């Protein structure tokens, strides 16, 4: 998925520049290519030569950007410019988060920081695929909240149910997204056992190289749709009831607090790995699991589902079996569910299903550092 987004973005930039080389594709000053002289091309210049010249002009243009897709190691935390969102008119550049996102160019290749001031923003937000390199920064997860209340059965503009995918309060479809100190919330209440169509996503991340620091994800069923891509969650709070961290991404959760609000029986994860060849899975390292109800650590949404908990405290809400095969015994032979040096009354391995694992040092090593998500290549710290 990440390669497809990368290639698509580069191709579209090239296509637009070939059609109109004088178009400015971002807000950074001083990067507009100079207009070619009217008589700069001879009559006899071939189509190939013309294309070559335009291509080199594009290369030079991209090379002039402070941050580009070709400098992934340096683009993370140094903003090209900052926008402010505030509830009060005149206190910021915009009064809605979506308004700030809509103001960006169709293709964005520079780091943009959108600072969202204190307040509750009741809006549904969507970041399109080509608006990459966006940072959303709140004033604190308890102070800055973006919320909405759609569920899978909510009717969309055309009268059709939105489905789980479309229910997200905040949807990210572009690469190199960062969120800091903000709450993403879906207001749909905890559904009754067996209720249909109550999936209600607070945040969906459907792109590569996304990082979340000090954020909260609040909902009930299907709170965090960790859809596709490589993702990093640091010191975050995630709340829900059933399958409230789900998807088929490759994600590391470090120092996070996972809190269940299930009324009866719930499940923390539903990881969707569908093939032995897919390099996806969830790893929880130095986390904490608390809450109410009886909680499975995970359900095998995908036949090759992969989840690991390491150095994690587990409260006594964990069902001793730990894992559920989604009603398909065949999945017991293909899933990878493991624990490593976990603590707390719910961490005992003695009652776990026979098809889960107590990992050795060697088995746990690939799951407990940033290398699990290739993080040393794309995550930058201050």
Helices and strands as residue ranges (DSSP letters): H 2-19, H 47-63, G 72-74, E 81-85, H 97-102, E 112-116, E 119-122, E 125-127, E 134-138, E 144-148, H 163-166, E 170-172, E 178-180, E 183-186, E 203-206, E 210-213, E 216-218, E 224-228, E 230-234, E 237-240, E 242-247, E 250-254, E 257-271, E 281-285, E 288-299, E 306-310, E 313-314, E 323-324, G 329-333, E 336-340, E 357-358, H 361-365, G 370-373, H 375-378
